[in-house]
């Protein structure tokens, strides 16, 4: 890909989307003071990322531009120490245009009770191919750990991180944000069903791969557009922490 000079025409909308994505992460309980969303600048190996603040405080005017080597190219402020999640996924996946990292509680719970994500309702169908788990404990604060996470993600939409959270990687930041919300909803549904079954995972009527594949369009552009409209409007209207 080329330098950061490409894709300038789309930048105002993209910066607004990144700011909104971060606020959605906070407003919908995927994270509170922590978590971060980013977007690749089209046609480049650079990306917009917020400074080291709560995602609920992100704004288009304060975004940084970084490259896949973790270098700050423009903007003022300190990036999140886990910038390597974003940088190394963009380096490994030219198809990815948006990355979201958050700490949604239901997803974290699944990683700590030895339960892989299973498709138990239609909304979870987007993840029919499975969600791998990154089992190493701790933050992704180095290039090497970023590369390990990117390898665990592979060509998938999401990766769960044991005791930590999730990372989603999709063609754009809107889709990555919607996917993060959907994965947490799906994990929450799985936990409730597991509780209703008395903790017996064998009683869950999880979808077969074929069944899940039949509803895998839950992350299609049409669905993303509808979901994003709702999440974005709610994030703009809801007070911080409300």
RATACOR-V374587 format. One record per pair of residues at least 24 apart in sequence whose ideal C-beta (glycine too) atoms are under 6 Angstrom apart, sorted by the first residue. I is the first residue (numbers start at 1). J is the second residue. If there is no record, write none. Layout:
[[I:J] [I:J]]
This chain:
[[1:44] [1:45] [2:43] [2:44] [4:41] [4:44] [4:46] [4:73] [6:43] [6:44] [7:41] [7:42] [7:43] [10:42] [14:39] [15:48] [15:60] [15:63] [16:60] [17:173] [18:48] [18:63] [18:173] [19:58] [19:59] [19:60] [20:232] [21:173] [21:177] [22:50] [22:55] [22:58] [23:56] [23:58] [23:235] [24:177] [24:231] [24:235] [25:55] [25:102] [26:55] [26:56] [27:235] [27:238] [28:181] [30:102] [30:104] [30:180] [30:184] [31:102] [31:103] [35:102] [36:80] [36:101] [37:100] [37:173] [38:86] [38:99] [39:98] [39:173] [40:90] [40:97] [47:90] [49:79] [51:77] [52:78] [52:80] [56:240] [81:141] [82:139] [82:140] [84:140] [84:143] [84:146] [85:140] [85:146] [85:167] [88:146] [88:147] [88:150] [89:150] [89:169] [92:150] [96:169] [97:171] [97:172] [98:170] [98:172] [98:173] [98:176] [99:169] [99:176] [100:168] [100:176] [100:177] [100:180] [101:167] [102:165] [102:180] [103:165] [104:184] [106:184] [106:187] [106:188] [106:191] [107:160] [107:166] [107:184] [107:187] [109:191] [110:187] [111:160] [111:162] [112:163] [118:190] [118:206] [119:207] [119:212] [120:189] [120:190] [120:193] [120:206] [121:189] [122:215] [123:182] [123:185] [123:186] [123:218] [124:186] [125:212] [125:215] [125:216] [125:218] [126:182] [126:218] [126:219] [128:212] [128:213] [128:216] [131:158] [131:160] [132:159] [133:160] [134:159] [134:161] [135:162] [137:163] [158:183] [174:224] [174:228] [175:224] [178:224] [178:227] [178:228] [179:219]]
